[in-house]
Amino acid sequence: MSTENVDAVGPVRNDPTPGEQKTGVRARLSHAWRPFRRASRVSRVLIFSGLGIVVLFLLMAFVGPLLYEYGGTQYRVEVAPGEFEPIKALQPPSGEHPLGTTRDQFDVLARIIDGASLAFAVMALAVSIAMIAGVTLGLLSGYRGGPIDRALVTMMDAVYAFPALVLAIITAFALSAIMSPGVVPAAAAVGVVYIPQYFRVVRNHTLSVKQEPFVEAARSMGAKERTVLGRYVFFNVVQTVPVILTLNAADSILVLASLGFLGYGVPPPTAEWGYDISRAITDVPAGIWWTALWPGLAIVILVTALTLVGEGLNDVINPLLRSRGKTGPKIEPAPREDTPAEDHTAGAATGAAGSAPQAARPSVAVRGLRVGYRTPDGPLWAVDDVSFDIHPGESLGLVGESGCGKSSLGRALMRLMPPGGVVRGRVEVAGEDMVGLSESRLRRKRGEDLGLVFQEPMTRLNPLLKISDHFIEMIRTHQPDVSKAEALERARVALSQMGIPPTRVESYPHEFSGGMRQRAMIALSIALEPKVIVADEPTTSLDVIVESQILDLFGRLRSEQQIGLLLVTHNLGLVAETCDRVAVMYAGKIVEIGPVEEIFNDPKHPYTRGLLASTISLETTELHSIEGYPPNLTDPPPGCRFAPRCPYVMDHCTDAVPRLTETNPGQHTACYLYPGAGAPVPEGVRAPEGNPQETGV
């Protein structure tokens, strides 16, 4: 059997989706709006309420001067041609002056309007200065590295060490020596404060993105540096810039007001809210409340509005924060199947295990397992009504296309679900149902009864901890009475069992080769002598020699320690060499399960035949493929989920889900081509026969 990846099934998709048919501005706008459509209600409320307030301030700033009769620096009114009368100071709010007047004979509302214009001008200029300088320097520093990077990082760290207001005052002093006071110096003084923030974020993202394969591919094709930076790096590192920009805009209002309050902002009598508050300090004790209240209230409202927009954008741009609101329709609980007595999958679950030893009680008994996720399009059941057993020393392979639910099933056994994931059904391990356990009891079961081997061991081992620290932490977490020395000795024994010299126990993960890291991960998973190991693609990134060593280790663990194995993989050849039984998954359901020899030599389900037909062997000269595409699990087709792609589809295939029925000793298939699936086989219909690599599906 070949080790070809079963993801190869199916033709290359050439027909454009509706989204791909859109071109130009419409497509870009649709793509930009997509995160907002998927955002939670809370995020949208934050953004649009904040934007509404900001728009009102913008209208006040730019339309207000055209509608209101007073100006922000106007201290007298013309009562007759050539005759002027001064505005009375410290008048309370009235019909003529709705918000009152100041001690400098200015109308308060006019000062608020002109102050808004100044605030938006300084805010826009300051944020632009900070963003352009910070993003440019961050890209240059992260991409070039070397002395330039070290110099820029040192400089930005020095700038960042100053408090924002102190840095703004120092900058304002420095600029006053070379230019007259005004909007531009004030904006520059505020903008310098935020340059390090953009620099740090963009530099860190650039360091990561420049190592990506697509950037390396662009460079290998001879792309110019400015093209690589502009087209490949820039647009992949600026996703968080809008959030920083919005929050900096809010902060810049506060810094500008602070400078004005201390006398370092724009020169008087220019309308500026911070300066007006400083002039009103002596008014409040005298009962003159309106001169300080309104500019202070304007600052609070505008800063709050901009902060709301920034927080909402952060939720929209960062998928990890979207769960703060509603992420999709509620997933209703599925009926619990506490006993398998009438379960039509019971026969398949407890079927013969080939050469594996049998026991009265299986190590793991799964009944009616369902794994669901909330999505913006509705509930998605990645695993739907799955049942099987794994006996001591038995190996069960789980195969299927990407997205069929294999990894979700493996993690559901340990209830390692991401936020929003739910598990229903029964997963019985050592007489306890994992689905119903408390979190504290569940932590005890993980590691002690169920071990997990990940696909990429380097990403699962803490690079700052030695291998010994990993073992000691895990062993003493589950067994607090074990001393550190005893835990270390058990770590040496576990590594020895995996063929790793015990002296390497004090090494760091990066000092191990890929194969050694994977063996160390397996050693960690068996340190507490679990009953079953869930291995999720354990050999994907390993060469064939190391892969063979890992398979030998699994074989020894099964024969010597009677550890059961659930092998999640795309590799059919790996299953043929390692497993006693194999379960074939399609769209969240097991469509065929049985002994490896029976399934590979006499596959019954059309999907299983399609997987085998897509692999290469010495006898075949042509690869067969399965027409069509897997279904959308938020809206699965009725009846058999493989029906839309099945060449043997019949009318009743779309009426109800077929039951798993025995088609060979120990082999069960969910297909209406065979008696017992739930509907009689029509006269004249024959099940497929022969080698699928020769005849196709």
Protein Blocks (a to p, Z undefined) as FASTA:
>chain_A
ZZbdfklgocddfbdcfklmpgcjllmmmmmmmmmmmpcfklmmmmmmmmmmmmmmmmmm
mmmmmmpmbdfklcbdcfbghiacdddehiacdfklmnopafkopafklmmmmmmmmmmm
mmmmmmmmmmmmmmmmmmmmmmngmmllmmmmmmmmmmmmpcfklmmmmmmmmmmmmocc
dfklmmmmmmmmmmmmmmmmmmmmmmmmmmpmklmmmmmnopafklmmmmmmmmmmmmmm
mmmmmmmmmmmmmmmmmmmmnopaccdfbdcfklmmmmmmmmmmnopaklmmmmmmmmmm
mmmmmmmmmmmmmmmmmmmlmmmmcfbdcdddddddfbfklgcklmmmmmcehjaccdfb
dfbdcehiacddddfkbpcdfbghiaddddehiacddeddehilpmmmmmmmnopacehi
acedjddeehiafklpcfklmmmmnojloccddfblmlmpcfkbcfklmmmmmmmmmmmm
bcfklmmmmmmmmmmmnopafklmmpcfklpcfklmmmmmmmmmmmnopabdcdehkllm
pcfklmmmmmmmmmmmmmmnopacddddfblklmmmmmmbdcddeehiafbgcdfklmmm
mcfblklmmmmmmpccfkbcbdcddehjdddfklccehjfklmmpckbcfklmmpccddd
dfbghiacddfkbghilpacdehiacdedjfklnoZZ
